[in-house]
Amino acid sequence: MGIIADNYKRLRDSIPPEVTIVVASKTRTPEEIEEVISAGATDIGENYVYPEAFNKYNLLREKGHSVRWHLIGHLQKNKINKALSIFDLIQTVESAVKAEHIDKRAEGIGKSIIPVLLEINSGREKAKTGFPPDCSIVEEAIKEIERLNHIRIKGLMTMGPIFGDPEDARPYFKTTGELFEELKGIEPLNARMEILSMGMSNSYQVAIEERSNMVRIGSLIFGGRT
Ligand SMILES: *Cc1c(COP(=O)(O)O)cnc(C)c1O
């Protein structure tokens, strides 16, 4: 076992078992991903649908690896069909309109259901997409998306502003965690608020303290990106 496997195992042992680790593997080779799968990783997150994620998915499938694939990068309209053919969870639905596009494509290719997370722009950053962390706005979007036959909302995802000191990210995680709880309490939403995806290599501990149950980790496992 190499250093990647060791890093994954150490991380896995250090956080609660109910927190899912999505291994963020953009720019990493299939061999690197195989090493982390051999160490027990069950969930792989990719940012670029085609060709990067598509090729890695097919290669690893051929080799018999069955893991769950998460789209954690922005989904372009012209990549929706390909995304539907490989991903188990699309974490980056940033508008009701995007959900409608996904629903239409799913219908077209005969895909019954695609689970999704709504992306929250928790820092209200101009350069980022996503719903503002505002309960009534997100609730309104959920009501629209719920009518679509091929989409199931499973929860929320946020990146939040990136800081050197993860404590600076806490307020954004806290806001998103509270939004998650608030939406859970609203009945009768057809959406199930089960997954709260937040926290990266330098911020996952703070994110877990603020209710995250899914962290997306890259550099802590693979080393820094070059
Ligand atoms: C790359 C990436 C991560 C992981 O970042 P690290 O700092 O390498 O852990 C998490 N989420 C998203 C959306 C990413 O693009």
PDBQT file of the ligand as one rigid body, heavy atoms in Angstrom, charges set to zero:
ROOT
HETATM    1  C1  LIG A 301     -11.256  20.077  -5.772  1.00  0.00    +0.000 C 
HETATM    2  C2  LIG A 301     -12.533  20.141  -5.014  1.00  0.00    +0.000 A 
HETATM    3  C3  LIG A 301     -12.643  19.685  -3.699  1.00  0.00    +0.000 A 
HETATM    4  C4  LIG A 301     -11.452  19.132  -2.922  1.00  0.00    +0.000 C 
HETATM    5  O1  LIG A 301     -10.520  20.124  -2.685  1.00  0.00    +0.000 OA
HETATM    6  P1  LIG A 301      -9.192  19.796  -1.820  1.00  0.00    +0.000 P 
HETATM    7  O2  LIG A 301      -8.836  21.108  -1.233  1.00  0.00    +0.000 OA
HETATM    8  O3  LIG A 301      -8.189  19.276  -2.772  1.00  0.00    +0.000 OA
HETATM    9  O4  LIG A 301      -9.586  18.813  -0.788  1.00  0.00    +0.000 OA
HETATM   10  C5  LIG A 301     -13.877  19.731  -3.088  1.00  0.00    +0.000 A 
HETATM   11  N1  LIG A 301     -14.952  20.222  -3.707  1.00  0.00    +0.000 NA
HETATM   12  C6  LIG A 301     -14.901  20.679  -4.973  1.00  0.00    +0.000 A 
HETATM   13  C7  LIG A 301     -16.139  21.201  -5.600  1.00  0.00    +0.000 C 
HETATM   14  C8  LIG A 301     -13.690  20.661  -5.654  1.00  0.00    +0.000 A 
HETATM   15  O5  LIG A 301     -13.648  21.137  -6.911  1.00  0.00    +0.000 OA
ENDROOT
TORSDOF 0
